[in-house]
Amino acid sequence: QVQVVESGGGLVQPGGSLRLSCAASGSIFRIYVMGWYRQAPGKQRELVAGFTSGGSVNYADSMRGRFTASRDIAKNTAFLEMNSLKPEDTAVYYCNVRSSISALEYWGQGTQVTVSS
């Protein structure tokens, strides 16, 4: 059973910063953190940053330049550094994990980020 745990969220004022962490474990197959997503109440889950096999990161337009995502494949971990946070960044943030063999996807419980004055 794959375990995915996101952490690091919290309450922050507009313009503030947070660093989110993701840790995945428990798979008998090779697994990869594929990216960061977020979901606000009443909204669809959206891509924040996606990791490519070539080692680059694709950011959604609204996050590009403010967020920095990284992953350590060997450790099955990923991070999301968020700067210049805006109220519209308020959401539950998730990391997406995929098995390289089965192509199954796994999600954690997410971590709440609230940007408010």
C-alpha positions, 0 to 999 in steps of 0.5 A: 500500500502506497502512503503519500503524506503532504505537509507544511501548509498553514495560515499565511498573510498575502505576500508570505511564503510557505514550503510544502513537503511530500513523502511517498513510501510503501510501494513494491514498484518504482514510484514517482512524484509526478507533480503538485496539484491544488483544489479549492472548495467548489473548484476542480483540482488543478495542476500547480507544477508537473515534473517531467522525465527530462528533469524540468518542471512545468508550472501553471501560468498563475504560479510561474515565477512565484512557486518552485517545485522540486523532487528527489526520485531516490527518496520519493520526496518532493517540495513546493516553495511558494512565495508571494502568496495570494488569497486565490492560492488558498486551497488544499495542496496535493502531490500526485504519485504514480507507479511506473509499472501499473500506472496507478496514481496515489494521493495523500490527504493534502495540506491546507494552505490559507492565505488571508489577512 
